[in-house]
Amino acid sequence: MPVLILGATSRIAQAIAAEYAAAGETLYLAARDADEAERIAADLRVRHSATATAAAFDARDFDSHPALIAAAAEAMGGIDIAIVAFGETGEQKESESDFRKALSVIEVNYTGAVSVCEALAAHMAAHATENRSGVIAGISTVAGDRGRPSNYFYGSAKGGFSLYLQGLRGRMRRHGVHVMTAKLGFVDTPMTYGLKTRIPIASPEAAARAITRGIRRRKDTLYYPRFWRFVMFAIKAIPERLFKRLSV
Ligand SMILES: NC(=O)c1ccc[n+]([C@@H]2O[C@H](COP(=O)([O-])OP(=O)(O)OC[C@H]3O[C@@H](n4cnc5c(N)ncnc54)[C@H](OP(=O)(O)O)[C@@H]3O)[C@@H](O)[C@H]2O)c1
């Protein structure tokens, strides 16, 4: 099965790539740092005898996205699974004082993710008869379920992406293409480096296993770790007049 990973240098994406390589799938690893993506691809070729190609990809270079999807499809003979894994949390305080920083967070997590998903949707819809089992999986976050003062640029961009994926899921259904939203809690990656919390932090490998299992089972929305579904249910139930007073 040809698998395209966008944001392939992410720790979670690397663990997903290793899962698919071990299963004998063909990989196309697209990342902003093409040299690092090539290093990861070379490692998968040696470790798993995988067919893995690396390419440059910038989420904010919107115009380049359709050509990248076409190149990935040509290299692999189609795209069965596409995983949108990139993201940028940014620094909330810096984004509050410099809108260019906020814009970068919005463009990476929302506009860039939507842009590449639209290119994927167009490609998968056009190849619907040969590609009835296609999947687009977008990695979002539980932080997108409710706006909080501590991370609302990142949270709102990811929350918007989750809503976008929900709409895309309905649109692509008639083409036989499944769209999965993975809403992750804390995972031990550079994104959470130095985070002090009493809430359990998952390993990237465990998150990758949950995501690939979710794709196999055609889940609509996956919360991982699973307890976050109940945590967010409770958090969303707090009345706004109380919630706005909490320092969260
Ligand atoms: N870790 C968590 O606790 C957590 C929780 C919820 C959701 N998530 C989501 O999980 C996904 C994977 O993140 P991670 O935890 O594995 O963190 P990570 O290792 O820091 O990965 C983030 C990735 O995003 C890429 N990226 C940033 N801006 C980009 C751009 N303009 N174009 C292309 N790629 C870009 C980075 O590329 P460079 O290597 O070039 O910087 C990096 O590969 C993200 O969508 C993140 O929002 C993570």
The ligand as an SDF file (V2000), in Angstrom:
LIG
                    3D

 48 52  0  0  0  0  0  0  0  0999 V2000
    3.3550   15.9110   20.9460 N   0  0  0  0  0  0  0  0  0  0  0  0
    2.1400   16.1400   21.4090 C   0  0  0  0  0  0  0  0  0  0  0  0
    1.8880   16.1300   22.6360 O   0  0  0  0  0  0  0  0  0  0  0  0
    1.0100   16.4010   20.4540 C   0  0  0  0  0  0  0  0  0  0  0  0
   -0.2810   16.5180   21.0030 C   0  0  0  0  0  0  0  0  0  0  0  0
   -1.3550   16.7440   20.1480 C   0  0  0  0  0  0  0  0  0  0  0  0
   -1.1280   16.8360   18.7900 C   0  0  0  0  0  0  0  0  0  0  0  0
    0.1330   16.7380   18.2900 N   0  0  0  0  0  0  0  0  0  0  0  0
    0.3100   16.8660   16.8420 C   0  0  0  0  0  0  0  0  0  0  0  0
    1.0320   15.7520   16.3820 O   0  0  0  0  0  0  0  0  0  0  0  0
    1.6850   16.1150   15.1580 C   0  0  0  0  0  0  0  0  0  0  0  0
    3.1270   15.6530   15.1980 C   0  0  0  0  0  0  0  0  0  0  0  0
    3.8380   16.4390   16.1530 O   0  0  0  0  0  0  0  0  0  0  0  0
    5.0200   15.8360   17.0700 P   0  0  0  0  0  0  0  0  0  0  0  0
    4.4780   15.7610   18.4490 O   0  0  0  0  0  0  0  0  0  0  0  0
    5.5640   14.6080   16.4160 O   0  0  0  0  0  0  0  0  0  0  0  0
    6.0540   17.0270   17.1120 O   0  0  0  0  0  0  0  0  0  0  0  0
    7.4190   17.2990   16.3280 P   0  0  0  0  0  0  0  0  0  0  0  0
    8.3130   16.1130   16.4010 O   0  0  0  0  0  0  0  0  0  0  0  0
    7.9080   18.5930   16.8950 O   0  0  0  0  0  0  0  0  0  0  0  0
    6.9600   17.4870   14.8290 O   0  0  0  0  0  0  0  0  0  0  0  0
    6.4470   18.6600   14.2960 C   0  0  0  0  0  0  0  0  0  0  0  0
    6.7070   18.5600   12.8110 C   0  0  0  0  0  0  0  0  0  0  0  0
    6.0220   19.5880   12.0920 O   0  0  0  0  0  0  0  0  0  0  0  0
    6.8980   20.0110   11.0740 C   0  0  0  0  0  0  0  0  0  0  0  0
    6.5900   21.3540   10.5660 N   0  0  0  0  0  0  0  0  0  0  0  0
    6.4690   22.4970   11.2570 C   0  0  0  0  0  0  0  0  0  0  0  0
    6.2340   23.5100   10.4100 N   0  0  0  0  0  0  0  0  0  0  0  0
    6.2200   22.9850    9.1600 C   0  0  0  0  0  0  0  0  0  0  0  0
    6.0370   23.5090    7.8710 C   0  0  0  0  0  0  0  0  0  0  0  0
    5.8450   24.8310    7.6640 N   0  0  0  0  0  0  0  0  0  0  0  0
    6.0820   22.6740    6.8070 N   0  0  0  0  0  0  0  0  0  0  0  0
    6.2960   21.3510    6.9820 C   0  0  0  0  0  0  0  0  0  0  0  0
    6.4840   20.7760    8.1780 N   0  0  0  0  0  0  0  0  0  0  0  0
    6.4480   21.5960    9.2540 C   0  0  0  0  0  0  0  0  0  0  0  0
    8.2740   20.0070   11.7340 C   0  0  0  0  0  0  0  0  0  0  0  0
    9.2660   20.0640   10.7370 O   0  0  0  0  0  0  0  0  0  0  0  0
   10.7780   20.5190   11.0760 P   0  0  0  0  0  0  0  0  0  0  0  0
   11.4680   19.2400   11.4870 O   0  0  0  0  0  0  0  0  0  0  0  0
   11.2690   21.0580    9.7830 O   0  0  0  0  0  0  0  0  0  0  0  0
   10.6980   21.5590   12.1640 O   0  0  0  0  0  0  0  0  0  0  0  0
    8.1960   18.6750   12.4600 C   0  0  0  0  0  0  0  0  0  0  0  0
    8.5270   17.6130   11.6170 O   0  0  0  0  0  0  0  0  0  0  0  0
    1.5050   17.6270   15.0050 C   0  0  0  0  0  0  0  0  0  0  0  0
    0.4360   17.8950   14.1270 O   0  0  0  0  0  0  0  0  0  0  0  0
    1.1230   18.0690   16.4020 C   0  0  0  0  0  0  0  0  0  0  0  0
    0.3670   19.2650   16.3930 O   0  0  0  0  0  0  0  0  0  0  0  0
    1.2070   16.5120   19.0870 C   0  0  0  0  0  0  0  0  0  0  0  0
  1  2  1  0
  2  3  2  0
  2  4  1  0
  4  5  1  0
  4 48  2  0
  5  6  2  0
  6  7  1  0
  7  8  2  0
  8  9  1  0
  8 48  1  0
  9 10  1  0
  9 46  1  0
 10 11  1  0
 11 12  1  0
 11 44  1  0
 12 13  1  0
 13 14  1  0
 14 15  2  0
 14 16  1  0
 14 17  1  0
 17 18  1  0
 18 19  2  0
 18 20  1  0
 18 21  1  0
 21 22  1  0
 22 23  1  0
 23 24  1  0
 23 42  1  0
 24 25  1  0
 25 26  1  0
 25 36  1  0
 26 27  1  0
 26 35  1  0
 27 28  2  0
 28 29  1  0
 29 30  1  0
 29 35  2  0
 30 31  1  0
 30 32  2  0
 32 33  1  0
 33 34  2  0
 34 35  1  0
 36 37  1  0
 36 42  1  0
 37 38  1  0
 38 39  2  0
 38 40  1  0
 38 41  1  0
 42 43  1  0
 44 45  1  0
 44 46  1  0
 46 47  1  0
M  CHG  2   8   1  16  -1
M  END
$$$$
